[in-house]
Amino acid sequence: MKAENRTEEQNSPCFQSRMSKLTQNFKSKFSTNQQFTWLIIYAIIAIIAGAQSYLLGLKEVNGVTFTHYNNFDIFRFSFDHLINGKDLYIPYPDDHYDLFKYSPAFALAFGLFKIFPVWLGLIFWNALNSVMLALGILKLPKLTNEQKNWALLLCLIETFTSIQSSQCNGLIAGLILLAFSATEKQQIWRATLFLSITVFIKLFGIVAFALFLLYPQKVKTAVSTVAWFLLFTLIPLVVVSMEQLELLYLSWLKLLGNDHGLSFGFSLMGWLHYWFGLNINKLHLLGLGIILFLLPFIRLKRYSEQSFRLLLLSMVLIWVILFNHMAESPTLVIAVIGIAVWYFSNPRSLFDKVLLGLTIVLTSLSGTDLFPANIRHDVIYPYVVKVFPIILVYGKLMFELMKKKQPG
């Protein structure tokens, strides 16, 4: 009788409902713990990269001496130059190597890191970039927890490479991903905030605004974007006069206008130049890139497919690297994240798996000690080999975007 009662109880709707809730709670807690674990892992690599850069001290390149965290020096000294009424966009060889190329608002924001000792500010800065990137991947819609785990693992090496140079690429990529996730939830003000921040760090973030074409509420999007742009444009007025701010923006525009030298970067242009000796006019190639960028947006009937929207997100992340003649090895993390989104957002063929394998080997691993030093210095870097798999994925991605319908 007792066994029969237990069987009846287990078959009752009330018992099944309780078990279903317990299962859901377990899955929810497991997922939360998993996400927290990844954030901790990405924070740890930021600490390692920051400590390594700080402890390595000074280095000399072509007779110029600077720290291994020179980019962080560029950012933190920009705050001092801003509050002291100096031009942000001229050389300061006593402080750092190279120029500050970001907005006055970014210089102001970096005052948050100036309150800490250099070593601690460097770690916090790297952690912000690393954790925001991981958070952006974890918040992506449609992807399963397992797919997010693989995506985070795929991006780990490139993330470490980027933060070793104390660059801001992880932060930009994370903000673009978070903006996409927010837009999917119709959180327009939050989405436009994230993308506006990217623009006031590096201007190429403006490319991601094209994703808003996929969604309704375009008036609200335009209003919120203008509001954020006005805020970030004028916020330096808390420490400088209007006259000084105008001079800063004129100097910034002049710098950006002259930033069109002989560099080919880790880009499509660099690949064409170093592999085939082609010297295509940068504006012509950029014009072709813009046409290719806009082509998928004519597929209006596919806007309702979440898989299609994820592919467009992937395209944005890859495009801003391939058509950027100033792209460097640490910026490739943005493209690799785009490849992760591409790969895990739809069912994949054997050919796609080969492309992913090439990305892992030639883009992520080729710059590590797994490759002999002579191969890295004589082949990988001079011939921008790291870009080759990204170009192949971009071609496959464009094919998928222009198809009538994405399977799955």
C-alpha positions, 0 to 999 in steps of 0.5 A: 500500500505504501508503495502504491501511495508513493506511485500515486503521489509521484504521478499527481500533477502537484508533485510533477509541478514541484519537481519541475520547479526544482529542476528549473531552479537547479538549472537557473542556479547552475547557469548563474554559477557558470556565468559567474565562473566565466566572469572570474576567469576573464577577470583573472586573465586581466590581473595576469596581463596587468601584472605582467605588463607592469612588472616588465617595466620599460622597453625600447623600440627604434630608440624610443623607450616606453612602458609595456602598458604604454596605451594605459599611459596614453589614456591616464595622462590624457586626463591630466592634459584635459584638466590642465587645459592642454591640447590632447592631440599633440605628442607628449614624449615625456609621458608616453609614446604615440598620440591620444586619438580618442574623445575628450569625454574618454579623457575625462572618464579616465579620471576614474582610473587616475585615483588609483596607483598605476599598477592597480588602475592598470588591472582595473582597466584590463578587468573592465575590458575583459569582463565586459567582453565576457558579459556581452557574450553571456547575454547574447540571445538564442545561444545555449549555455554550452555554445556560450561556453565554447564562444568564451573559450574561443575568444580567451586567447585573443582577449588576453592578447588585447589586454596585454596591450592595455587596449580598449577593444574588449570594452568596445566589443562587449558594449556592442554585444550588450547593445544588441541584446538590449535592442532585442529586448526593446531597451532602446535607451540602454542600447543607444547608450552602449553604442554611443559610448563606443563612438566616444572611445573609437569612432568606428563604433558608429558602424554598429548603429546600422543594426537599429535598422532591423527594429521598430521604434526608430524615432525613439532610437534617434531621440535617445542617440542624439541625447547621449551624443549631446551629453558625451560631447558636452560633458568635458565642460565640467573641467574645461571652458567652451572655448577650450572644448571647441579647440579640442574638437578641432584638434581631434578632427585634424588628427583624424583627418591626417591619420591616413598614412602608409599603414595597411594594418591587420586588415583586408588592405594589409592582406592584399598588399602583403600577399599580392603587392596591391596598393589599392586606394584606401577610400576606394576600398572603403567605398567597396566595403560600405557597399558590401556592408549595406547589401544584406540590409536589402533583405527586408523580409529576413529582419524578423529572423533572429538568426539573420540579426545575429549574422548581421551582428557578426558582420558588423564586428568583422567588418570594422576590422577588415576595412580598418587600415589602422587595425592592429593584432590586439584589435582582432579580438573584435573580429574573433568575437564576430566569428564566434557569433557567426559560428554558434548562431546557426547550424554549421557544415564541415566547411564552416568547422574548417574555417573555425579551425583555421581561425583558432590556429592561424588567428588565435594561436599563431601569435603564441609560443606554440609557433616558433619565433622565426615563423612568427616574426618572418611569416605570421606578422609580416604577411598578416596571416592572422587576417586570412581566416577572418577574410574567409569567414567574412566571405562565407558570412556574406553568402549566408546573409544574401541567401533567401532564408537561413536554415535552422 
